[in-house]
Amino acid sequence: MKKELIILTTVMLVLISLVGFKQKDTIIIYSSLEQFRGEELQKQLDEEFPEIKTKLMYVPTGKVAAKVVLEGARTEADIIVGLETSYMIKIQEHLADIEGLSRIPYEDHFMPELNDNKYVIWERQAGSFIVNKDVLKKYNIKTPKNYSDLLKPELKNLIAMSDPKSSGTGYFFMKNRMNVLGEQNGFSYFDNLSENVKQFTESGSGPIKLLNQGEVAVGLGLTFQAMNEINKGKPFEIIFPPEGSPYSLTGTAMIKGRENNQNVQKIFDFIINDFIIYDKEYFSPEMIFDGQVNRIKNYPENINYADMEGIQSIEDKERLLKLWKY
């Protein structure tokens, strides 16, 4: 019995060692992109680097930041893709110096050196009012053109917005209202808007889902998601409020210490110099670099962007979210 126990213990130790080795040998990527975008990135990595084992894991932005703050350079992740820049700033001390690694011709205000060469801008996530024309027609409601229109009583329980506490999309709508109205009037606005909101959804894609189901007439959501649905034949219309399209920024980075790993370097280089171009062409087309090509059919042009001063401030975000009560 004792001999069998020794053998069993030895086998378990060997298995644990092998599992640990396999994990160490695998490049882990934390992605906060939508599932279909993450799947495309994983597919291209497998095709481009069949000799390198990579594992892309979807992790929401807030959880990425919390894990890296807690674990530091000991975190299992080697690369982080699509994390809100306010959270990038929060974990900046745990990120590698990537000076000179990007070959993308960013617009001047998105250059990596403005981020202390700790991350590159991955995308500008921009929003709009998205309306389901069939639902508006059903209730004989005029298309809302501005934020004040969203407060009209006929839209009660017919609006969806993502929760700023769990969604960057919800937060950039919230932040823009604060910038334009001031915080006191901004929160008063959301007090009134909440009377018409059927649901504050957990994810940024939640309003689109409710629009697809015909449960709401208006969604405060991501423009590129709406355009994808319109191109599939959905009866949606994109409305930009007079104050402009609100937005947030996301970034991509490498964890400190991984810059000495050649395989991590190869994967990171491909993501920030090659896949980023594909991602902007086919998935998230808001302009961030010169010569950027948009292949999404009928996508709005010459978009006026809203006042998003402070959108990258983690202090502003954490303070405002403590006051959010819906």
C-alpha positions in Angstrom: 0.0 0.0 0.0 2.8 2.4 0.9 4.6 1.5 -2.4 1.4 2.2 -4.4 1.0 5.6 -2.6 4.6 6.5 -3.5 4.0 5.6 -7.1 0.8 7.6 -7.2 2.4 10.6 -5.7 5.3 10.5 -8.1 2.9 10.2 -11.1 0.9 13.2 -9.8 4.0 15.3 -9.4 5.1 14.5 -12.9 1.7 15.4 -14.3 1.7 18.7 -12.4 5.2 19.4 -13.7 4.1 18.7 -17.3 1.0 20.9 -16.9 3.1 23.7 -15.5 5.6 23.3 -18.3 2.8 23.4 -20.9 1.3 26.5 -19.4 4.7 28.2 -19.3 5.3 27.3 -22.9 2.0 28.8 -24.0 1.6 32.5 -24.7 -1.5 33.8 -23.0 -3.4 36.7 -24.4 -6.0 38.5 -22.4 -8.5 39.9 -24.9 -11.4 42.3 -24.1 -12.6 42.2 -27.7 -15.9 40.8 -28.8 -15.9 37.0 -29.2 -15.9 37.1 -33.0 -12.9 39.5 -33.1 -11.0 37.3 -30.6 -11.8 34.2 -32.6 -10.4 35.9 -35.8 -7.2 36.9 -34.0 -6.7 33.4 -32.6 -7.3 32.0 -36.1 -4.7 34.3 -37.7 -2.2 33.6 -35.0 -2.5 29.8 -35.5 -2.1 30.2 -39.2 0.8 32.7 -39.0 2.7 30.9 -36.2 1.9 27.2 -36.2 5.1 26.6 -34.2 4.1 28.8 -31.3 1.3 27.8 -29.0 -1.0 30.7 -28.1 -4.2 30.9 -26.1 -6.5 33.8 -26.3 -8.8 34.3 -23.3 -11.7 36.7 -23.2 -11.5 38.8 -20.0 -13.7 41.9 -19.4 -11.7 45.1 -19.0 -12.3 45.6 -15.3 -11.3 42.1 -14.5 -8.1 42.4 -16.5 -7.1 45.5 -14.6 -7.9 43.9 -11.2 -5.9 40.7 -12.0 -2.8 42.6 -13.1 -3.0 45.0 -10.2 -3.1 42.1 -7.8 -0.7 39.8 -9.6 1.7 42.2 -11.3 4.4 40.6 -13.5 3.4 37.2 -12.0 0.1 37.3 -13.9 -0.4 34.4 -16.4 -1.0 36.9 -19.3 1.8 37.8 -21.6 -0.1 40.2 -23.8 -3.2 42.3 -23.2 -5.5 43.3 -26.2 -8.3 45.9 -26.3 -8.1 47.1 -22.7 -9.7 50.5 -22.0 -6.9 53.1 -21.7 -8.0 54.3 -18.3 -7.3 50.8 -17.0 -4.0 50.7 -19.0 -2.9 53.7 -17.0 -3.9 52.0 -13.8 -1.6 49.0 -14.6 1.1 50.9 -16.3 3.8 50.0 -13.9 3.4 46.3 -14.8 3.7 46.9 -18.6 6.8 46.5 -20.7 8.5 49.4 -22.6 7.5 49.0 -26.2 9.3 52.0 -27.7 9.9 51.6 -31.4 7.9 48.4 -31.8 4.9 49.9 -33.5 5.1 50.7 -37.2 1.6 52.1 -37.5 1.3 55.8 -38.7 -0.9 56.9 -35.8 -2.6 60.3 -35.8 -0.5 62.7 -33.7 -2.8 62.5 -30.6 -2.6 58.7 -30.6 1.2 58.2 -30.8 2.6 55.5 -28.4 5.1 58.0 -26.9 2.1 59.9 -25.5 1.4 56.8 -23.5 5.0 56.6 -22.2 5.5 53.8 -24.7 3.6 51.4 -22.4 0.8 50.6 -24.8 -0.4 51.3 -28.3 -3.9 52.6 -29.0 -5.9 49.7 -30.3 -9.2 51.4 -31.3 -11.6 54.2 -30.8 -14.9 52.8 -29.7 -17.6 55.3 -30.7 -21.3 55.4 -30.0 -24.6 56.7 -31.3 -28.3 56.5 -30.9 -29.4 53.4 -32.7 -33.1 53.2 -33.4 -35.3 50.3 -34.5 -37.6 51.9 -37.1 -40.2 49.2 -36.9 -40.6 49.7 -33.1 -40.9 53.4 -33.5 -43.5 53.0 -36.2 -45.4 50.5 -34.0 -45.8 53.0 -31.2 -46.1 56.0 -33.6 -43.0 57.7 -32.1 -40.8 60.2 -33.9 -37.1 59.4 -34.3 -35.2 61.0 -31.4 -32.5 63.4 -32.6 -30.9 64.6 -29.4 -30.5 63.7 -25.7 -33.5 65.8 -24.7 -35.7 63.7 -27.0 -34.8 60.6 -25.1 -36.6 62.0 -22.1 -40.0 62.2 -23.8 -42.7 60.1 -22.0 -43.6 58.1 -25.1 -40.2 56.4 -24.9 -40.9 55.0 -21.4 -39.4 51.4 -21.2 -38.3 51.7 -24.8 -34.6 52.7 -24.3 -31.6 50.5 -23.6 -28.2 51.6 -22.4 -25.3 49.6 -21.0 -24.3 50.0 -17.4 -21.3 52.3 -17.0 -20.1 50.2 -14.1 -19.6 47.1 -16.3 -19.3 48.6 -19.8 -17.0 51.1 -21.4 -19.7 51.9 -23.8 -22.1 53.0 -21.0 -19.3 54.9 -19.4 -18.5 57.0 -22.4 -22.1 58.1 -22.8 -22.1 59.0 -19.1 -18.8 60.8 -19.3 -19.8 62.9 -22.2 -23.0 64.0 -20.5 -20.9 65.1 -17.5 -18.5 67.0 -19.7 -21.3 68.9 -21.4 -23.7 69.4 -18.6 -21.5 69.4 -15.5 -21.7 66.6 -13.0 -24.8 67.9 -11.0 -26.9 68.4 -14.1 -25.4 65.3 -15.7 -26.7 63.1 -12.9 -30.0 64.9 -13.0 -30.2 64.0 -16.7 -29.6 60.3 -15.9 -32.2 60.5 -13.1 -34.7 61.5 -15.8 -33.4 59.1 -18.5 -33.6 56.1 -16.1 -37.4 56.6 -16.1 -37.4 55.6 -19.8 -34.7 52.9 -19.7 -36.0 49.4 -19.9 -32.6 47.9 -19.0 -29.1 49.0 -18.2 -27.4 46.0 -19.8 -24.2 44.5 -18.5 -22.3 44.5 -21.8 -21.9 47.2 -24.5 -23.6 44.9 -27.0 -26.7 44.5 -24.8 -28.6 47.4 -26.4 -28.1 45.9 -29.9 -29.5 42.6 -28.7 -32.6 44.2 -27.3 -33.1 46.2 -30.5 -32.8 43.0 -32.5 -35.5 41.4 -30.3 -37.8 44.4 -30.8 -37.9 45.0 -27.0 -36.7 48.6 -27.3 -36.9 51.4 -29.8 -33.6 53.1 -29.0 -30.3 51.8 -27.9 -27.3 53.8 -26.8 -24.7 51.6 -28.4 -21.6 51.1 -30.6 -21.9 52.5 -34.1 -19.9 49.7 -35.8 -22.2 47.0 -34.2 -25.2 48.9 -35.4 -23.8 49.1 -38.9 -23.1 45.4 -39.0 -26.8 44.8 -38.2 -28.0 47.3 -40.8 -25.9 45.5 -43.4 -27.6 42.3 -42.5 -31.0 43.9 -43.3 -32.1 45.0 -39.8 -34.5 48.0 -39.7 -32.1 50.2 -37.8 -31.0 53.8 -38.2 -27.9 55.5 -36.7 -28.4 58.9 -35.2 -25.5 61.1 -34.1 -26.5 63.6 -31.4 -25.6 67.3 -32.1 -22.9 67.1 -29.4 -21.1 64.5 -31.5 -20.3 60.8 -31.2 -19.0 59.8 -27.7 -16.1 57.4 -27.5 -13.5 55.7 -25.5 -10.1 54.4 -26.4 -8.6 50.9 -25.8 -5.0 49.8 -25.9 -2.7 46.8 -26.4 0.3 46.1 -24.3 2.9 43.5 -23.2 3.4 42.5 -19.6 6.8 43.6 -18.1 9.4 40.9 -18.4 8.0 39.3 -21.5 10.0 41.6 -23.8 12.9 39.1 -23.5 10.8 36.2 -24.8 11.3 36.0 -28.6 8.0 34.2 -29.2 6.1 36.8 -27.2 7.9 39.5 -29.2 6.8 37.8 -32.5 3.2 37.5 -31.4 3.0 41.0 -30.1 4.6 42.4 -33.3 2.0 40.7 -35.4 -0.9 41.9 -33.3 0.1 45.6 -33.2 1.4 45.9 -36.7 -0.6 43.4 -38.8 -3.8 42.3 -37.1 -4.6 45.8 -36.0 -4.9 46.8 -39.7 -7.3 43.9 -40.4 -9.3 44.7 -37.3 -9.8 48.3 -38.3 -10.7 47.4 -41.9 -13.4 44.8 -41.0 -14.4 45.2 -37.4 -13.8 48.6 -35.6 -13.3 51.3 -38.2 -13.2 54.6 -36.3 -10.1 56.5 -37.4 -6.9 56.3 -35.3 -4.1 56.2 -37.9 -3.3 57.7 -41.3 -4.2 55.7 -44.4 -6.7 53.6 -42.4 -9.1 51.7 -44.7 -12.7 51.0 -43.8 -14.2 48.0 -45.6 -17.5 48.0 -43.7 -20.3 48.7 -46.2 -22.1 52.1 -45.8 -20.2 53.1 -42.7 -20.8 56.8 -41.8 -18.1 59.2 -42.9 -16.8 62.5 -41.5 -18.1 61.7 -38.0 -18.1 64.5 -35.5 -16.7 63.2 -32.2 -17.9 64.5 -28.9 -16.1 66.2 -26.0 -14.4 63.3 -24.2 -11.9 65.2 -22.0 -10.9 63.0 -19.1 -12.0 59.7 -20.7 -8.6 58.2 -20.0 -8.6 59.3 -16.3 -9.0 56.3 -14.0 -9.5 58.7 -11.1 -12.5 60.4 -12.8 -13.9 57.1 -13.8 -13.7 55.5 -10.3 -15.1 58.6 -8.7 -18.1 59.0 -11.1 -18.9 55.3 -11.0 -19.2 55.4 -7.2 -22.0 57.9 -7.7 -23.8 55.8 -10.4 -26.9 54.3 -8.8 -29.0 52.6 -11.5 
